[in-house]
Amino acid sequence: MLKDMFKKTYTRIDMRYRTSRPEDQPNIPEGLWRKCNKCGQPIYVEDVKNNFYVCPKCGGYFRVHARRRIEMVIDDGTFEEWDKEMEFSNPLDFPGYEKKVLAAREKTGLDEAIVIGKGRINGFPAVVGVCDARFIMSSMGHVVGEKITRAVERATSEKLPVIIFACSGGARMQEGLVSLMQMAKTSAALKRHQEAGQLYVSVLTDPTTGGVTASFAMLGDIILAEPKALIGFAGPRVIEQTIGQKLPEGFQRSEFLLEHGFVDKIVERHELKDTLAKILRFHQGVGRVSQEGEVKSAVKQAVSSPASSAAEEKSPWDTVLLSRRSDRPTALDYIEAIFDEFMELHGDRCFRDDGAVVGGIALFHGKPVTVIGQQKGRSTKDNIKRNFGMPSPEGYRKALRLMKEAEQFGRPVVCFVDTPGAFCGLEAEERGQGEAIARNLFEMSSLKVPVLSVVIGEGGSGGALAMAVANEVWMMENSVYSVLSPEGFASILWKDSKKAPEAARVMKMTAKDLKELDLIERIIPEREPVNLENLNSVAANMDIAMREFFSKYGAMSTGQVVSQRYERFRRM
C-alpha cells in the first residue's frame, strides 16, 4: 500500500514538474526514486534492490558495485578479503595519476579497481574477484594485475576454484606498457592454475573490453555472461571510427558472443549464485559410482537379454531405416533419461556454437561426467537449427574443448553418436572440416580419462568416428555404423543409388555384424524399436551397463586407460 501511494504521489509530482516554473518545482525525497538509464521510466529504488539491481519495467541491468556483488553471490559472513591494501606507484610518473587514484578511492571506498577474497557460495568454497567500474572504469593497472595474480597463486596452492567477475575498460593508459604486462602475468598464473587441475570460472559483466578480454576474462574453463553485456576487445566507437561503418544491432553483446561460440552460458542475475554453486558442485567430485560387484549380475541380466523375434527377421536395410526414424530418441533425450542435472555448455571458443553438437556436465549417480552428443532435430525448424545432425568444424571443436576440459578435471566422457556424416558444405571446407575431425581423432586417442561412445542412431563415416575414439563403443540394436551411407556406397561402387538395400547387406553395418567383427564391445537391446515411450526401460539397461563401465575403467590408472584405448584400435 505504501509503495502504491508513493507511485501515485510521484505521478502527480511528475505532471506538475513538467508544467510548473523551476522555482515552483517540488523536492522529491533523494534516493526514493530514480530514472532507468535504459528505458527512461521512473523506478522505485527498493524494487530495483529486490530485483537484483535489474529494472523491473524493462529488464535492463544496472552495473553492480563490487561489495554489492559479493553480498548477492557470497554466503553471509563467509567472505574473507585478501590484499585489501596494496602499495601504489606511478611507474611512468604520469602527470595527475596519483590524484586520479586518490579521487577514485574517496569516491568508491576501495583501494583499487578489484576486490579479492575467499568465501562460500551455497556452502562451496571459492576464491572470488569482483571488478568495480566506478574505479577508473576498472582498468587494469599493476595493482589490479598483482591482486589477481596473487589470488590465483594462492588458490592454486590451496586447491581452490577461482571465480572472477570481469568488468573493465581495458588496460590502464596511465601505466603504459606496465599495464600491458599485467595481461601476460595474470594469464600465466591462470595457466599454472589450470595445469594443477583447478577450476576457473569467468563471469563477464557490462562492460568487459580491451586488454581484460585479451587476458583473464576470456580464459575461463567455463565462461558465463550476464544478459546484453558489452563484451569485446575494441570498443564499438573505435571499430566504427576505424572501418567507417555503423555496427549492427546487438554487436559485441553477450548474445552475440554466445552465438559465435565464445561464451558457455548467459545467466540471469537472480540465477547466478545457484548456477555458480552448481558448477562448483560438479567440480567437487560429489558421490561415486556403485561398486563393481553390485553391478555385474544386474548387467548380465539386462544386456544379455535376447533380441526380439522381429529383430531376427529384419534385413540390414530395415535396420538402416529404423536408425533414421524421426521418432527415435535424440542425444538430449538419452541425456535427460540417464543423467541428472545436465548443464549444457556452448561454443568452440573460435567461431560459432554448432547446434548439431550438444555437450556439458552432468551427474551420473552423483559422479560428475562430461556428456556430448550429436543432436538431430524433431521438427523441420529444429532440424534446420541442428543442421540435421551433421556437425560443422566448430561442432567437433566444441566437443574436443569439452573433452579436454574433462581431462583436466578427471571426468569420464560419454559420447552419443547419431549423424548421417559431417557437414560437407562450402563453409565447412573453408573452416577446415577435415582438420577438425583429424584433430579429434588425434587428441581423443590419448585422453587421460575413460571415454565411452554409444551409437544411438546413424554412425556415418568420419563424422561419427570423430566422437567414437573410445575405450569402448556400444551400439543400440537398431543403429548402424559405417564408412558411408548405403546410398553413397552404391553410387560410388555400382553407379546406382537404388542398390542401397544391397549395399547395406554387404557393408556389414548393423550392430550384430560389427559385434561379430569385434569392432564394438556391446549391443544395447531394443525389444521393440526404441522411441520416447519406451526410452526409460532402454535407458535403465544402459544405466546399468554404464555403471559397470565406470567401475571397470575407474579402477585403472591413467596410463592403463590410455594404453587400453590405443591397443583397441591397434588390433584393428
C-alpha positions as CSV (number, residue, x, y, z in Angstrom):
1,M,0.0,0.0,0.0
2,L,2.8,2.4,0.9
3,K,4.6,1.6,-2.4
4,D,1.4,2.3,-4.4
5,M,1.0,5.6,-2.5
6,F,4.5,6.7,-3.4
7,K,3.9,5.7,-7.1
8,K,0.7,7.9,-7.3
9,T,2.4,10.7,-5.5
10,Y,5.3,10.5,-7.9
11,T,2.9,10.7,-10.9
12,R,1.3,13.8,-9.6
13,I,4.6,15.4,-8.8
14,D,6.0,14.5,-12.3
15,M,3.0,16.1,-14.0
16,R,3.3,19.3,-12.0
17,Y,7.1,19.3,-12.6
18,R,6.5,19.3,-16.4
19,T,4.2,22.3,-16.3
20,S,5.5,24.4,-13.5
21,R,8.3,27.0,-13.3
22,P,11.7,25.9,-11.9
23,E,11.2,27.8,-8.6
24,D,7.8,26.1,-8.1
25,Q,9.1,22.5,-8.7
26,P,8.8,20.3,-5.5
27,N,11.7,18.5,-3.9
28,I,11.5,14.7,-4.3
29,P,13.0,12.7,-1.5
30,E,16.5,11.8,-2.6
31,G,17.1,8.1,-3.2
32,L,13.5,7.1,-3.2
33,W,13.0,7.1,-7.0
34,R,15.4,7.1,-9.9
35,K,15.1,7.1,-13.6
36,C,16.2,3.9,-15.5
37,N,19.0,4.7,-17.9
38,K,17.7,2.0,-20.2
39,C,14.0,2.8,-20.7
40,G,13.8,6.2,-19.1
41,Q,11.0,5.2,-16.8
42,P,10.8,6.2,-13.1
43,I,11.5,3.2,-10.9
44,Y,11.2,2.7,-7.2
45,V,14.7,2.1,-5.7
46,E,13.5,-0.6,-3.3
47,D,12.1,-2.5,-6.3
48,V,15.4,-2.4,-8.0
49,K,17.3,-3.6,-5.0
50,N,14.8,-6.5,-4.5
51,N,15.2,-7.4,-8.2
52,F,19.0,-7.8,-8.1
53,Y,19.5,-4.3,-9.5
54,V,17.6,-5.1,-12.6
55,C,14.9,-2.6,-13.9
56,P,11.5,-4.2,-13.1
57,K,10.0,-2.4,-16.1
58,C,12.4,-3.1,-19.0
59,G,14.7,-5.8,-17.5
60,G,17.8,-3.5,-18.1
61,Y,20.8,-4.4,-15.9
62,F,22.3,-1.8,-13.7
63,R,26.1,-2.1,-13.0
64,V,26.7,-3.5,-9.6
65,H,29.4,-2.3,-7.2
66,A,31.9,-4.9,-6.0
67,R,30.6,-5.0,-2.4
68,R,27.0,-5.4,-3.6
69,R,28.1,-8.2,-6.0
70,I,29.7,-10.0,-3.1
71,E,26.6,-9.6,-1.0
72,M,24.5,-11.1,-3.8
73,V,26.8,-14.1,-4.5
74,I,28.7,-15.0,-1.4
75,D,27.1,-16.6,1.7
76,D,26.6,-14.2,4.6
77,G,29.5,-13.9,6.9
78,T,31.9,-16.1,4.8
79,F,33.8,-13.5,2.8
80,E,37.4,-13.0,3.8
81,E,39.1,-10.2,1.8
82,W,42.7,-10.7,0.7
83,D,45.2,-7.9,-0.1
84,K,42.8,-5.2,0.8
85,E,45.5,-2.5,0.7
86,M,48.5,-2.7,-1.6
87,E,51.3,-0.2,-2.2
88,F,50.5,2.1,-5.2
89,S,53.2,3.6,-7.5
90,N,53.1,5.7,-10.6
91,P,55.5,3.7,-12.9
92,L,55.6,6.3,-15.7
93,D,55.4,9.4,-13.4
94,F,52.2,10.2,-15.4
95,P,51.0,13.7,-14.5
96,G,47.9,13.8,-12.3
97,Y,47.7,10.0,-12.0
98,E,48.1,10.0,-8.2
99,K,45.3,12.5,-7.8
100,K,43.0,10.4,-10.1
101,V,43.6,7.3,-8.0
102,L,43.1,9.2,-4.7
103,A,39.8,10.6,-6.1
104,A,38.7,7.1,-7.1
105,R,39.5,5.8,-3.6
106,E,37.5,8.6,-2.0
107,K,34.5,8.1,-4.3
108,T,34.3,4.3,-4.0
109,G,35.9,3.5,-0.6
110,L,38.0,0.9,-2.4
111,D,41.8,0.7,-2.5
112,E,41.8,-0.4,-6.2
113,A,39.5,-1.5,-9.0
114,I,39.0,-5.1,-7.8
115,V,38.1,-6.7,-4.6
116,I,39.6,-10.1,-4.0
117,G,39.0,-12.7,-1.3
118,K,37.7,-16.1,-0.3
119,G,34.1,-17.1,0.5
120,R,31.5,-19.7,0.1
121,I,28.7,-20.0,-2.5
122,N,25.9,-22.1,-1.2
123,G,28.5,-23.8,1.0
124,F,31.1,-24.4,-1.6
125,P,34.5,-22.6,-1.1
126,A,36.0,-20.4,-3.8
127,V,38.4,-17.5,-4.4
128,V,36.4,-14.6,-5.8
129,G,37.4,-11.4,-7.5
130,V,35.0,-8.6,-8.4
131,C,35.9,-5.7,-10.6
132,D,34.3,-2.3,-9.9
133,A,33.7,0.0,-12.8
134,R,33.5,3.1,-10.5
135,F,37.3,2.9,-10.0
136,I,38.8,4.4,-13.2
137,M,36.5,2.3,-15.2
138,S,38.0,-0.8,-13.6
139,S,41.0,-0.5,-15.9
140,M,43.8,-2.9,-15.2
141,G,47.0,-1.4,-13.7
142,H,49.8,-3.1,-11.9
143,V,47.9,-3.3,-8.6
144,V,44.9,-4.9,-10.2
145,G,47.2,-7.4,-12.1
146,E,49.1,-8.1,-8.9
147,K,46.0,-8.7,-6.8
148,I,44.6,-11.1,-9.4
149,T,47.9,-13.0,-9.8
150,R,48.4,-13.4,-6.0
151,A,44.8,-14.6,-5.6
152,V,45.2,-17.2,-8.4
153,E,48.6,-18.4,-7.0
154,R,47.1,-18.8,-3.5
155,A,44.0,-20.5,-4.9
156,T,46.3,-22.9,-6.8
157,S,48.3,-23.6,-3.6
158,E,45.1,-24.2,-1.5
159,K,43.4,-26.2,-4.3
160,L,40.5,-23.8,-4.6
161,P,38.5,-22.8,-7.6
162,V,38.7,-19.2,-8.8
163,I,35.7,-17.0,-10.0
164,I,36.3,-13.5,-11.4
165,F,33.6,-11.1,-12.3
166,A,35.1,-9.1,-15.1
167,C,34.1,-5.5,-15.8
168,S,36.6,-3.2,-17.3
169,G,37.5,-0.6,-19.9
170,G,40.8,-2.4,-20.5
171,A,44.4,-1.6,-19.8
172,R,45.1,1.5,-17.7
173,M,46.6,4.0,-20.1
174,Q,48.4,6.0,-17.3
175,E,50.7,3.0,-16.8
176,G,51.6,2.3,-20.4
177,L,53.4,-1.0,-21.1
178,V,53.4,-1.8,-17.4
179,S,49.7,-2.2,-17.6
180,L,50.0,-4.3,-20.8
181,M,52.3,-6.7,-18.9
182,Q,49.5,-7.5,-16.5
183,M,47.7,-9.3,-19.3
184,A,50.6,-11.7,-19.6
185,K,51.1,-12.0,-15.8
186,T,47.5,-12.9,-15.0
187,S,47.3,-15.3,-17.9
188,A,50.5,-17.1,-16.8
189,A,49.1,-17.5,-13.3
190,L,45.9,-18.9,-14.7
191,K,47.8,-21.4,-16.9
192,R,49.5,-22.8,-13.8
193,H,46.2,-23.0,-12.0
194,Q,44.8,-25.0,-15.0
195,E,47.8,-27.3,-15.1
196,A,47.2,-28.0,-11.4
197,G,43.7,-29.3,-12.4
198,Q,41.9,-26.4,-10.7
199,L,38.8,-24.7,-11.9
200,Y,38.5,-21.1,-13.2
201,V,35.1,-19.6,-13.9
202,S,34.9,-16.2,-15.7
203,V,31.8,-14.1,-15.4
204,L,31.5,-11.3,-18.0
205,T,29.5,-8.3,-17.0
206,D,28.8,-4.9,-18.6
207,P,31.3,-3.7,-19.9
208,T,34.2,-6.1,-20.4
209,T,36.5,-4.7,-23.0
210,G,40.1,-4.1,-24.1
211,G,43.1,-5.9,-22.6
212,V,40.9,-7.7,-20.0
213,T,39.1,-9.6,-22.7
214,A,42.5,-10.4,-24.2
215,S,43.6,-12.0,-20.9
216,F,42.0,-13.3,-17.8
217,A,38.3,-12.6,-18.8
218,M,38.3,-15.0,-21.7
219,L,40.4,-17.8,-20.2
220,G,37.8,-19.4,-18.0
221,D,37.3,-23.1,-18.1
222,I,33.7,-22.1,-18.1
223,I,32.7,-18.6,-19.2
224,L,29.3,-17.1,-18.1
225,A,27.9,-13.8,-19.1
226,E,25.1,-11.5,-17.9
227,P,22.4,-10.7,-20.5
228,K,23.2,-7.9,-23.0
229,A,26.6,-7.1,-21.5
230,L,29.0,-5.3,-23.8
231,I,32.0,-7.6,-24.4
232,G,34.7,-7.0,-26.9
233,F,38.4,-6.3,-27.5
234,A,37.9,-3.0,-29.3
235,G,35.0,-0.8,-28.2
236,P,32.2,-0.1,-30.7
237,R,33.1,3.5,-31.1
238,V,36.7,2.6,-32.0
239,I,35.6,0.0,-34.5
240,E,33.1,2.3,-36.2
241,Q,35.7,5.0,-36.5
242,T,38.3,2.6,-37.9
243,I,36.1,0.9,-40.5
244,G,33.8,3.8,-41.2
245,Q,30.6,1.7,-40.9
246,K,27.7,1.5,-38.5
247,L,27.8,-1.7,-36.4
248,P,24.7,-4.0,-36.4
249,E,22.3,-4.1,-33.6
250,G,23.5,-6.4,-30.8
251,F,27.1,-6.4,-32.0
252,Q,29.5,-7.4,-29.1
253,R,26.7,-8.2,-26.7
254,S,26.5,-11.4,-24.7
255,E,24.0,-13.0,-27.0
256,F,26.3,-12.2,-30.0
257,L,29.2,-13.9,-28.2
258,L,27.1,-17.0,-27.3
259,E,26.1,-17.4,-31.0
260,H,29.7,-17.1,-32.1
261,G,31.0,-19.7,-29.6
262,F,32.8,-17.6,-27.0
263,V,30.5,-17.9,-24.1
264,D,29.2,-21.1,-22.4
265,K,26.0,-19.7,-21.0
266,I,24.1,-16.5,-20.4
267,V,22.8,-16.4,-16.9
268,E,20.2,-14.1,-15.4
269,R,21.4,-12.3,-12.4
270,H,18.9,-13.9,-10.0
271,E,20.1,-17.3,-11.1
272,L,23.8,-16.6,-10.9
273,K,24.5,-17.7,-7.4
274,D,22.8,-21.0,-7.8
275,T,24.4,-21.6,-11.2
276,L,27.9,-20.9,-9.8
277,A,27.1,-23.3,-6.9
278,K,26.1,-26.0,-9.3
279,I,29.3,-25.6,-11.3
280,L,31.4,-25.7,-8.1
281,R,29.5,-28.9,-7.0
282,F,30.2,-30.5,-10.4
283,H,33.9,-29.9,-9.8
284,Q,33.8,-31.3,-6.2
285,G,33.6,-34.9,-7.4
286,V,30.4,-35.5,-5.2
287,G,29.4,-39.1,-4.9
288,R,30.7,-42.2,-6.6
289,V,29.6,-44.9,-9.0
290,S,28.3,-48.1,-7.4
291,Q,30.8,-50.8,-6.6
292,E,31.6,-53.2,-9.5
293,G,30.4,-56.3,-7.6
294,E,27.0,-54.8,-7.1
295,V,26.5,-54.2,-10.8
296,K,27.8,-57.3,-12.7
297,S,24.9,-59.6,-12.1
298,A,22.3,-56.9,-12.9
299,V,24.3,-56.0,-16.1
300,K,24.4,-59.6,-17.2
301,Q,20.7,-60.0,-16.9
302,A,19.9,-56.6,-18.5
303,V,22.2,-56.5,-21.5
304,S,22.3,-60.2,-22.4
305,S,18.6,-60.4,-23.0
306,P,17.8,-62.0,-26.4
307,A,16.8,-59.7,-29.2
308,S,13.2,-59.6,-30.2
309,S,11.9,-62.1,-32.7
310,A,11.2,-59.3,-35.1
311,A,14.8,-58.3,-34.9
312,E,15.9,-61.7,-36.3
313,E,13.7,-61.1,-39.4
314,K,15.0,-57.6,-40.1
315,S,17.2,-57.1,-43.1
316,P,20.2,-54.7,-42.8
317,W,18.2,-52.2,-44.9
318,D,15.3,-52.4,-42.4
319,T,17.8,-51.5,-39.7
320,V,19.1,-48.5,-41.7
321,L,15.5,-47.3,-42.0
322,L,14.9,-47.8,-38.3
323,S,18.1,-45.9,-37.3
324,R,16.8,-42.9,-39.3
325,R,13.2,-42.8,-37.9
326,S,12.2,-39.4,-36.8
327,D,10.7,-40.8,-33.5
328,R,13.9,-42.3,-32.3
329,P,15.2,-40.6,-29.2
330,T,17.9,-38.0,-29.7
331,A,21.1,-37.4,-27.8
332,L,19.4,-34.9,-25.5
333,D,16.6,-37.4,-24.8
334,Y,19.2,-40.0,-23.6
335,I,21.0,-37.4,-21.6
336,E,17.8,-36.5,-19.8
337,A,16.8,-40.1,-19.2
338,I,20.2,-41.3,-17.9
339,F,21.9,-38.3,-16.2
340,D,21.0,-35.8,-13.5
341,E,21.3,-32.0,-13.6
342,F,22.8,-31.7,-17.1
343,M,24.2,-28.2,-17.6
344,E,24.8,-27.5,-21.3
345,L,27.9,-25.5,-22.3
346,H,28.2,-23.8,-25.6
347,G,30.8,-22.8,-28.2
348,D,34.1,-23.8,-29.7
349,R,35.9,-20.5,-28.5
350,C,36.8,-19.9,-32.1
351,F,33.9,-19.1,-34.4
352,R,30.4,-20.4,-33.5
353,D,28.2,-22.6,-31.4
354,D,27.1,-25.6,-33.5
355,G,23.6,-26.8,-32.7
356,A,24.4,-30.2,-34.3
357,V,26.6,-31.0,-31.2
358,V,25.4,-30.6,-27.6
359,G,27.6,-31.1,-24.6
360,G,28.1,-30.2,-21.0
361,I,28.5,-31.6,-17.5
362,A,26.0,-33.9,-15.7
363,L,25.9,-36.2,-12.7
364,F,25.7,-40.0,-13.1
365,H,24.8,-41.4,-9.7
366,G,26.4,-38.4,-8.1
367,K,29.6,-38.6,-10.1
368,P,30.4,-35.7,-12.5
369,V,30.7,-36.7,-16.1
370,T,31.1,-34.8,-19.4
371,V,28.4,-35.7,-21.8
372,I,28.5,-34.9,-25.5
373,G,26.1,-35.8,-28.3
374,Q,25.4,-35.3,-32.0
375,Q,21.9,-33.9,-32.0
376,K,19.2,-34.2,-34.6
377,G,16.0,-32.1,-34.6
378,R,12.4,-33.3,-34.2
379,S,10.7,-30.7,-36.5
380,T,11.8,-29.1,-39.7
381,K,12.6,-25.9,-37.9
382,D,14.7,-27.8,-35.2
383,N,16.4,-29.8,-37.9
384,I,17.5,-26.7,-39.7
385,K,18.9,-25.3,-36.4
386,R,20.7,-28.7,-35.8
387,N,21.7,-29.0,-39.5
388,F,20.0,-32.4,-39.5
389,G,22.6,-33.7,-37.1
390,M,25.6,-33.0,-39.4
391,P,28.3,-31.2,-37.4
392,S,30.4,-28.4,-38.8
393,P,34.1,-28.0,-37.8
394,E,33.0,-25.8,-34.9
395,G,30.9,-28.7,-33.6
396,Y,33.8,-31.0,-33.4
397,R,36.0,-28.3,-31.9
398,K,33.3,-27.7,-29.2
399,A,33.3,-31.4,-28.5
400,L,37.1,-31.5,-28.2
401,R,37.1,-28.5,-26.0
402,L,34.7,-30.2,-23.6
403,M,36.8,-33.4,-23.7
404,K,40.0,-31.6,-22.9
405,E,38.2,-29.9,-20.0
406,A,37.0,-33.3,-18.8
407,E,40.6,-34.5,-18.9
408,Q,41.7,-31.5,-16.8
409,F,39.3,-32.3,-14.1
410,G,39.4,-36.1,-14.3
411,R,35.8,-36.6,-15.5
412,P,35.0,-39.6,-17.7
413,V,33.4,-38.7,-21.1
414,V,30.3,-40.2,-22.6
415,C,29.5,-39.5,-26.3
416,F,26.2,-40.2,-28.1
417,V,26.8,-40.7,-31.8
418,D,24.0,-40.0,-34.2
419,T,24.9,-38.4,-37.5
420,P,24.5,-39.1,-41.3
421,G,28.0,-37.7,-41.5
422,A,30.0,-34.5,-41.1
423,F,28.5,-31.5,-43.0
424,C,30.1,-31.2,-46.4
425,G,29.1,-27.7,-47.3
426,L,31.3,-24.9,-48.7
427,E,31.6,-23.2,-45.3
428,A,32.6,-26.3,-43.6
429,E,35.5,-26.8,-46.0
430,E,36.5,-23.1,-45.6
431,R,36.7,-23.6,-41.9
432,G,38.7,-26.9,-42.0
433,Q,36.3,-29.8,-41.7
434,G,39.0,-32.4,-42.3
435,E,41.4,-30.8,-39.9
436,A,38.7,-30.6,-37.2
437,I,37.9,-34.3,-37.5
438,A,41.6,-35.3,-37.6
439,R,42.3,-33.2,-34.5
440,N,39.6,-35.1,-32.6
441,L,41.0,-38.5,-33.6
442,F,44.5,-37.3,-32.6
443,E,43.6,-35.9,-29.2
444,M,41.0,-38.4,-28.2
445,S,43.5,-41.2,-28.7
446,S,45.4,-40.0,-25.7
447,L,42.8,-38.5,-23.4
448,K,43.7,-39.4,-19.9
449,V,40.1,-40.2,-18.8
450,P,37.8,-43.1,-19.8
451,V,35.8,-42.5,-22.9
452,L,32.6,-44.3,-23.8
453,S,30.8,-43.8,-27.2
454,V,27.3,-45.1,-27.9
455,V,25.9,-45.2,-31.4
456,I,22.2,-44.4,-30.9
457,G,21.1,-44.0,-34.5
458,E,23.2,-43.4,-37.5
459,G,27.0,-43.6,-37.3
460,G,28.1,-42.0,-40.5
461,S,31.7,-42.1,-41.6
462,G,34.4,-39.9,-40.2
463,G,31.7,-37.6,-38.8
464,A,30.8,-40.3,-36.4
465,L,34.3,-41.6,-35.7
466,A,35.3,-38.1,-34.6
467,M,33.3,-38.8,-31.4
468,A,34.0,-42.5,-31.2
469,V,37.7,-42.9,-30.5
470,A,36.8,-44.5,-27.2
471,N,37.8,-47.2,-24.7
472,E,34.5,-48.9,-25.7
473,V,31.9,-48.4,-28.4
474,W,28.4,-49.6,-27.9
475,M,25.5,-49.7,-30.4
476,M,21.8,-49.7,-30.0
477,E,20.4,-52.8,-31.6
478,N,18.7,-50.8,-34.4
479,S,21.6,-48.5,-35.1
480,V,24.1,-48.6,-37.9
481,Y,27.8,-47.6,-38.2
482,S,29.6,-47.5,-41.5
483,V,32.2,-45.9,-43.7
484,L,29.5,-44.2,-45.8
485,S,25.7,-44.3,-46.3
486,P,24.4,-47.2,-48.3
487,E,23.2,-44.8,-50.9
488,G,26.6,-43.3,-51.2
489,F,28.3,-46.7,-51.2
490,A,26.0,-47.9,-54.0
491,S,26.5,-44.8,-56.1
492,I,30.3,-44.9,-55.8
493,L,30.8,-48.7,-56.4
494,W,27.8,-49.6,-58.6
495,K,26.8,-46.2,-60.0
496,D,23.3,-46.8,-58.8
497,S,22.0,-45.4,-55.5
498,K,18.9,-47.6,-55.8
499,K,21.0,-50.5,-54.8
500,A,21.3,-49.1,-51.3
501,P,19.5,-52.1,-49.7
502,E,22.0,-54.5,-51.2
503,A,24.8,-52.2,-50.2
504,A,23.6,-52.2,-46.6
505,R,23.9,-56.0,-46.6
506,V,27.4,-56.2,-47.9
507,M,28.7,-53.3,-45.9
508,K,28.2,-55.2,-42.6
509,M,27.0,-52.0,-40.8
510,T,24.5,-53.4,-38.2
511,A,25.3,-53.8,-34.5
512,K,25.2,-57.6,-34.9
513,D,27.6,-57.5,-37.8
514,L,30.1,-55.2,-36.1
515,K,30.0,-57.2,-32.8
516,E,30.9,-60.3,-34.7
517,L,33.7,-58.4,-36.4
518,D,34.9,-57.4,-32.9
519,L,34.6,-53.7,-33.8
520,I,32.3,-52.8,-31.0
521,E,32.0,-54.1,-27.4
522,R,28.3,-54.2,-26.6
523,I,24.8,-54.1,-28.1
524,I,22.1,-52.4,-26.1
525,P,18.9,-54.5,-26.9
526,E,15.7,-53.0,-28.2
527,R,12.8,-55.4,-27.6
528,E,10.9,-53.1,-29.9
529,P,12.4,-50.1,-31.8
530,V,13.3,-47.5,-29.2
531,N,11.1,-44.4,-29.0
532,L,10.2,-41.8,-26.4
533,E,7.5,-44.0,-24.9
534,N,9.8,-47.0,-24.1
535,L,13.0,-44.9,-23.7
536,N,13.1,-45.3,-19.9
537,S,13.4,-49.1,-20.0
538,V,16.2,-48.9,-22.6
539,A,17.9,-46.2,-20.5
540,A,17.7,-48.3,-17.4
541,N,19.6,-51.1,-19.2
542,M,22.2,-48.5,-20.4
543,D,22.5,-47.1,-16.9
544,I,23.4,-50.5,-15.5
545,A,26.0,-51.1,-18.3
546,M,27.5,-47.6,-17.7
547,R,27.9,-48.3,-14.0
548,E,29.9,-51.4,-14.9
549,F,32.0,-49.4,-17.4
550,F,32.8,-46.6,-14.9
551,S,33.7,-49.2,-12.3
552,K,36.0,-51.1,-14.6
553,Y,37.9,-48.1,-16.0
554,G,37.8,-46.1,-12.8
555,A,39.9,-48.9,-11.2
556,M,42.6,-48.4,-13.9
557,S,45.5,-46.0,-13.8
558,T,45.7,-43.1,-16.3
559,G,48.3,-45.0,-18.2
560,Q,46.2,-48.1,-18.4
561,V,43.2,-46.2,-19.7
562,V,45.2,-44.6,-22.5
563,S,47.0,-47.9,-23.4
564,Q,43.8,-49.9,-23.5
565,R,42.3,-47.4,-25.9
566,Y,45.4,-47.4,-28.1
567,E,45.5,-51.2,-28.2
568,R,41.8,-51.4,-29.0
569,F,42.4,-49.6,-32.3
570,R,45.9,-51.1,-32.8
571,R,44.4,-54.6,-33.2
572,M,42.1,-53.4,-35.9
